[in-house]
């Protein structure tokens, strides 16, 4: 059995590798990264799964501390690193291995699942925007961007501005011009996320010649779609667990 682990910036997700036709119904578990070092609970379930697995496939952006001790528990460990190419996808980063394994797995998943040009947006602790160009059944990762996610932006304002110490409130009503400071913080943070999506989507559309897909993933994907323009929101596709699905692609193809 092959175990897939997505150790993200804040949370860890894991699942058993499904066959291609089982992904729609697979069971994904999650825990906060701090829980991984605790005794019992969801972390114990993950540790037991690691011990049972024949192979463990990991995307780790949580840091070296997260991995400590794992090799001793695992029969066969695969810690993913971005490469110059894999599964028909070319990585055009100047130093391919510098690309985060989470972004690489997400791009592989987007390419294999949709086989179309796409802007791949993952909105979590950080927000990444990556351009995938598909032409004549070949795929290229053109590059992308990284910026603070919604909560990090909010926290930076709380910590850096003495008079903006408002609690994070996701349910603040949207309007064009805010009428109080908490609302203004929310509007500023949300617009700081949606504006680069609009810009990058327009630039990729110019390169492709036709409208590419817009794929949204991560904990704030639904929220982002709500605040995009109507035209972009209507065509945005929410895709859960892109990193795990990319790991599954790699794991399944390792036997071929």
C-alpha positions as CSV (number, residue, x, y, z in Angstrom):
1,X,0.0,0.0,0.0
2,X,1.2,3.5,-0.8
3,X,0.6,6.3,1.7
4,X,0.4,10.0,0.5
5,X,1.3,12.8,2.9
6,X,1.0,16.6,2.1
7,X,2.8,18.4,4.9
8,X,1.8,22.0,4.3
9,X,2.7,25.3,5.9
10,X,0.1,24.9,8.6
11,X,-1.7,21.6,8.2
12,X,-0.9,18.0,7.2
13,X,-3.2,15.9,5.0
14,X,-2.8,12.3,4.3
15,X,-4.6,9.5,2.4
16,X,-4.0,6.1,1.0
17,X,-3.2,6.2,-2.7
18,X,-6.3,5.4,-4.7
19,X,-6.7,4.0,-8.2
20,X,-7.5,6.7,-10.8
21,X,-11.2,5.9,-10.7
22,X,-11.4,6.0,-6.8
23,X,-10.3,9.6,-6.2
24,X,-13.8,10.9,-6.1
25,X,-14.6,8.8,-3.0
26,X,-11.2,8.6,-1.2
27,X,-10.9,9.5,2.4
28,X,-8.5,12.3,3.3
29,X,-7.4,13.0,6.9
30,X,-6.0,16.2,8.2
31,X,-4.3,17.6,11.3
32,X,-2.6,20.7,12.4
33,X,1.2,20.4,12.0
34,X,1.7,21.0,15.8
35,X,-0.4,17.9,16.4
36,X,2.0,15.7,14.5
37,X,4.4,15.9,17.4
38,X,1.7,15.2,20.0
39,X,0.7,11.8,21.5
40,X,-2.6,10.2,20.4
41,X,-5.4,11.5,18.3
42,X,-5.2,12.0,14.6
43,X,-1.4,12.0,14.8
44,X,-1.4,8.4,16.1
45,X,-3.6,7.3,13.2
46,X,-1.1,8.8,10.8
47,X,1.9,7.2,12.6
48,X,0.1,3.8,12.4
49,X,-0.6,4.3,8.7
50,X,3.1,5.1,8.1
51,X,4.1,1.9,9.9
52,X,1.6,-0.1,7.8
53,X,2.6,1.4,4.4
54,X,4.8,-0.3,1.9
55,X,5.7,3.1,0.4
56,X,5.3,6.6,1.8
57,X,5.2,9.6,-0.7
58,X,5.6,13.0,1.0
59,X,5.4,16.6,-0.2
60,X,7.0,18.5,2.6
61,X,7.0,22.3,2.9
62,X,6.6,22.2,6.7
63,X,10.3,22.0,7.3
64,X,13.0,19.5,8.3
65,X,11.7,19.2,11.8
66,X,8.5,17.7,10.4
67,X,10.4,14.9,8.7
68,X,12.6,14.1,11.7
69,X,12.1,10.5,12.7
70,X,10.0,9.6,9.7
71,X,12.7,7.7,7.8
72,X,13.2,5.2,10.7
73,X,9.5,4.4,10.6
74,X,9.1,3.8,6.8
75,X,9.9,0.9,4.6
76,X,10.3,3.0,1.5
77,X,10.2,6.8,1.7
78,X,9.9,9.1,-1.3
79,X,10.3,12.8,-0.4
80,X,9.2,14.7,-3.5
81,X,11.4,17.4,-5.0
82,X,10.5,19.4,-8.1
83,X,12.4,18.3,-11.2
84,X,13.1,19.6,-14.7
85,X,10.3,17.4,-16.0
86,X,7.9,14.7,-14.9
87,X,4.8,13.0,-16.3
88,X,5.0,15.1,-19.5
89,X,5.2,18.4,-17.6
90,X,8.3,20.7,-18.1
91,X,9.4,22.9,-15.2
92,X,10.8,26.2,-16.5
93,X,12.0,27.5,-13.1
94,X,15.6,28.7,-13.4
95,X,16.5,26.2,-10.7
96,X,13.8,23.5,-10.9
97,X,14.4,22.0,-7.5
98,X,13.7,25.4,-5.9
99,X,10.1,25.1,-6.8
100,X,8.1,24.0,-3.7
101,X,7.0,20.3,-3.8
102,X,3.4,21.4,-3.1
103,X,3.3,23.6,-6.1
104,X,4.9,21.0,-8.3
105,X,2.5,18.3,-7.2
106,X,-0.5,20.7,-7.7
107,X,0.7,21.4,-11.3
108,X,1.2,17.8,-12.0
109,X,-2.3,17.1,-10.8
110,X,-3.8,19.9,-12.8
111,X,-2.0,18.8,-16.0
112,X,-3.0,15.1,-15.6
113,X,-6.6,15.7,-14.5
114,X,-7.6,18.5,-17.0
115,X,-4.9,18.4,-19.8
116,X,-5.7,22.1,-20.5
117,X,-3.9,25.4,-20.0
118,X,-4.8,26.7,-16.5
119,X,-4.0,29.2,-13.9
120,X,-3.6,27.2,-10.7
121,X,-4.3,29.2,-7.5
122,X,-3.7,27.7,-4.1
123,X,-5.0,29.9,-1.2
124,X,-3.8,28.8,2.2
125,X,-1.2,30.2,4.6
126,X,0.4,31.6,1.5
127,X,-1.3,32.1,-1.9
128,X,0.5,30.8,-5.0
129,X,-0.5,31.5,-8.6
130,X,1.1,29.3,-11.2
131,X,0.7,29.3,-15.0
132,X,0.3,26.0,-16.8
133,X,0.5,26.1,-20.6
134,X,-0.7,23.1,-22.6
135,X,0.0,23.0,-26.3
136,X,-0.2,20.0,-28.7
137,X,-0.4,17.5,-25.7
138,X,2.7,19.0,-24.1
139,X,2.7,20.9,-20.8
140,X,4.9,23.7,-19.5
141,X,5.0,25.3,-16.1
142,X,5.8,28.9,-17.1
143,X,6.3,30.3,-13.6
144,X,4.2,31.9,-10.9
145,X,4.0,34.0,-7.8
146,X,3.9,33.7,-4.0
147,X,2.3,36.1,-1.5
148,X,0.9,36.1,2.0
149,X,-2.5,34.4,2.4
150,X,-5.5,36.2,3.8
151,X,-4.8,35.5,7.5
152,X,-1.1,36.4,7.2
153,X,-2.1,39.7,5.7
154,X,-4.6,40.3,8.4
155,X,-2.0,39.4,11.1
156,X,0.6,41.7,9.6
157,X,-1.8,44.6,9.9
158,X,-2.7,43.6,13.5
159,X,1.0,43.4,14.5
160,X,2.3,46.4,12.5
161,X,-0.4,49.0,13.1
162,X,-1.3,49.8,16.7
163,X,-4.8,51.0,15.9
164,X,-5.7,48.1,13.7
165,X,-5.9,45.3,16.3
166,X,-9.2,43.9,15.1
167,X,-10.1,40.2,15.3
168,X,-10.2,38.3,12.1
169,X,-13.8,38.1,10.9
170,X,-14.5,36.2,7.7
171,X,-18.1,37.1,7.5
172,X,-17.7,40.8,7.0
173,X,-20.1,42.1,4.3
174,X,-18.5,43.0,1.0
175,X,-18.9,46.5,-0.4
176,X,-17.0,48.8,-2.7
177,X,-15.9,51.3,-0.1
178,X,-15.5,50.3,3.6
179,X,-17.1,52.4,6.3
180,X,-15.2,51.2,9.3
181,X,-11.6,50.1,9.9
182,X,-12.3,46.4,10.4
183,X,-14.2,46.3,7.2
184,X,-11.4,48.3,5.5
185,X,-8.8,45.7,6.6
186,X,-11.0,42.9,5.2
187,X,-11.5,44.7,1.9
188,X,-7.8,45.5,1.5
189,X,-6.7,42.0,2.2
190,X,-9.3,40.4,-0.1
191,X,-8.5,42.8,-2.9
192,X,-4.8,42.1,-2.5
193,X,-5.5,38.5,-3.3
194,X,-8.0,38.8,-6.1
195,X,-6.2,41.6,-8.1
196,X,-3.1,39.4,-9.0
197,X,-5.4,36.5,-10.0
198,X,-7.2,38.8,-12.4
199,X,-3.9,40.2,-13.8
200,X,-2.2,36.8,-14.1
201,X,-5.2,35.3,-15.7
202,X,-5.3,38.0,-18.3
203,X,-1.6,37.5,-19.1
204,X,-2.0,33.8,-19.5
205,X,-5.0,34.2,-21.7
206,X,-2.9,36.4,-24.0
207,X,-0.3,33.6,-24.3
208,X,-2.8,30.8,-24.7
209,X,-5.0,32.7,-27.2
210,X,-8.2,31.4,-25.6
211,X,-9.4,31.6,-22.0
212,X,-7.5,29.0,-19.8
213,X,-9.0,27.2,-16.9
214,X,-9.0,28.9,-13.5
215,X,-8.4,26.3,-10.8
216,X,-8.8,27.3,-7.1
217,X,-7.6,25.1,-4.3
218,X,-6.7,25.5,-0.6
219,X,-8.6,26.5,2.5
220,X,-9.7,29.9,1.2
221,X,-10.6,28.8,-2.3
222,X,-14.4,29.1,-1.8
223,X,-13.9,32.6,-0.3
224,X,-11.7,33.7,-3.2
225,X,-14.3,32.6,-5.7
226,X,-17.0,34.6,-3.9
227,X,-15.0,37.8,-4.2
228,X,-13.7,37.5,-7.8
229,X,-15.6,39.3,-10.6
230,X,-18.7,37.6,-11.8
231,X,-17.1,36.5,-15.1
232,X,-14.1,34.8,-13.4
233,X,-16.1,33.5,-10.5
234,X,-18.5,31.7,-12.8
235,X,-15.7,29.8,-14.6
236,X,-13.5,29.1,-11.6
237,X,-13.2,25.4,-10.7
238,X,-12.7,24.4,-7.0
239,X,-10.3,21.4,-6.9
240,X,-9.7,19.9,-3.5
241,X,-6.5,18.1,-2.4
242,X,-4.4,19.0,-5.5
243,X,-1.2,18.2,-3.8
244,X,-2.3,14.7,-2.7
245,X,-3.6,14.1,-6.2
246,X,-0.3,15.0,-7.7
247,X,1.5,12.7,-5.3
248,X,-1.0,10.0,-6.4
249,X,0.0,10.6,-10.0
250,X,3.7,10.2,-9.1
251,X,3.1,7.1,-7.0
252,X,1.0,5.3,-9.5
253,X,3.4,6.0,-12.3
254,X,6.4,4.8,-10.3
255,X,5.6,1.2,-11.2
256,X,5.6,1.8,-14.9
